[in-house]
Amino acid sequence: MEEYVLICEDSTEGILTGVYEAYLFKKKRELASHDCIHLVTEEPDVQRLFTEYIHVGADHSKAEKVTNTIVAQLGNETWYRLSMAMVSCHAEKADAVYHTIVLGLKLRDKHITDRLQEDCVQCAFKCARASDNELCHLKQFLRFSELQNGMLYAKIDAKHHILPFLMPHFADRLPADNFVIYDENTQTFGLHARFKKWYLMQGAAFDEDTLVFSEIEEEYQKLFRCFCDSIAIESRINPKLQMNMLPLRFRPNMTEFNVKTEDI
């Protein structure tokens, strides 16, 4: 049986457009099922025999139609879980989300993401869980620094593209502050102006060395490091447990782990 692989953009909008085009492709080719259609976010290194590869460009209106269908027929909870799966870094996410949507619409099941006995659902669940775990970590581990102009700045290096989900969390808690969250991995900025909506910006040239911190920022950082050090009970230090609760990869951007020479 011939197979078809749709190659879409590695973004939520790109994957949703891919889902739309997959349904349209099935209808045009009069295929019996969706089983022979697959969705990927990058060109495969080796192309398989008896497989047709089709490139799909992102389209906002098509992605919006798929979003509205998911929310209306499968519910907000399913939409959230699929959204978290689509921002993960796993290569199989697009195909898992696509076939989960197909199965959910076919069964009209608003709890489709609980059917973990299905391979596509289980894969989508794993992708969503990875993204959600990182999001929960960063809500706790993100550290802001005050710039000379009064703006708050924070840097993350997320494996998954969870900045769109992180921004609402801090916009809700810091509505009266101007702040920026920079994702070094995707080179994306999350920008929030006081009492206004937040938005994302990508592709802008940025040199972190040009940032000028406020006069008291370094003093506050030093005090915070001293506080974290002083509350530790030396006889109860457990590095293994600490690494389980606070993975090493989050520490480079956390104030309390950036010990400077003058603090020693």
Helices and strands as residue ranges (DSSP letters): E 3-7, H 12-29, E 37-40, E 51-55, H 60-74, H 76-86, H 93-107, G 112-114, H 119-141, E 145-146, E 152-156, H 163-173, E 179-183, E 188-192, E 198-202, G 208-210, H 217-230, G 234-236, H 239-245, G 248-253, G 255-257, G 261-263
